[in-house]
Amino acid sequence: MCACENPVNRIARLLLDRAGALTATGVVAAVFIASNQDRQELLMLARGAIAEQRDHCLRDGLFASDRCPDLVVARPKTGTEG
């Protein structure tokens, strides 16, 4: 969400525009209702926005170390999460 809603992130601006959304929640909704081709484009843009902003989001966003305990951030996925 941090990356997809950051207007400074150039790919996020493209993603929000292409999805016709103002928030990451709107992007998710657009992905669900999009055709296969549009869905792929939106997902590629979302991945790009996340990659472009990963460091910023880890430092200042929802997953910032001061907001998220290290155990939660570093815990490996086991495939059994609820």
Buried (B, 14 or more C-beta within 10 A) or exposed (E): BBBBBBEEBEBBBBBBEBBEBEEBEBBBBBBEEBEEEBBEBBBEBBEBBBEBBBEBBBEBBEBBEEEBEEEEEEEEEEEEEE
